[in-house]
Amino acid sequence: MEDVFRQLGPWVWIIAGLILLGLELLAPGVFLIWFGIAALITGVFAFLTDFGWQADVIVFVVLAVVLVMVGRKYFSGSGQSEQPLLNQRARRHVGSVHVLTDPIVDGQGRIRIDDTNWRIEGPDLQSGARVRVTAADGAVLTVERVD
């Protein structure tokens, strides 16, 4: 390994950086780019100085760690969607108040919310009563009377 570093000199870092950047295109996610950039910067450092391959390795490791940490902090998402209930349609209605168009009989009924008819469970109520959605279980909403 030491012979390769001596023969290629700084070019080993430039070649390694370009290979890592090329692999980033093939691999999912954004991770190898930071190692590729660290290798390219180390190559430039190696061209400008003559400290030996050991110092180059230390520079690469330090740069790689710093770039990965900075990259993860500034370029990764927070993991939270702007609409956390996007694919949970029933849970989006919890807390909302609606007017019954059909009565609730024997604890079961239906309600129209926007463009969808929902099955509901709750106390027996006449049509026209105001109800609040208190829970969602699959496609069934639980409601309570609002006074």
Residue, then its C-alpha position, 0 to 999 in steps of 0.5 A: m500500500e505504501d508503494v502505491f502512495r509513493q508511486l502515484g503520490p497525490w494522484v491516488w487521492i484525486i483518483a479515489g475521490l473521483i471513484l467515490l463520487g462516481l459510486e455516489l451516482l450508483a448508490p442510493g442516498v447521499f453519503l459517499i459524496w462526502f468521502g469523495i470531496a474529502a479525498l479530492i481536498t486531500g489530493v489538493f493538500a498533497f499537491l501543495t505540501d510534502f508531509g508524506w502519506q501519513a499526514d495525507v491519511i490524517v487530513f482525509v480522515v479529519l475532513a471525512v468526519v467533518l464533512v459527513m457531520v456538516g452534510r448530515k446537519y445541513f443537508s438531511g431532512s428533519g424526517q418530519s413531513e409538512q403534512p404528517l397525516l397525509n396518508q392517514r385520512a381518518r386521523r385528519h378528522v379527529g377534533s373536527v366538528h360536523v353536522l349529521t345528515d343521517p341519524i346514528v341508530d344503535g351506535q352506528g351511522r354514516i356521515r359525509i365529510d367533504d367528498t367522502n362518506w364515513r362510517i361512524e360510531g357513537p351515541d344515538l343521535q338525530s340527523g342535524a345534531r352537531v358531532r365532534v370526531t374523537a377517534a379514528d379506527g381504520a375507516v370508522l370514526t368515533v363521534e360525540r355530541v357537541d352542545 
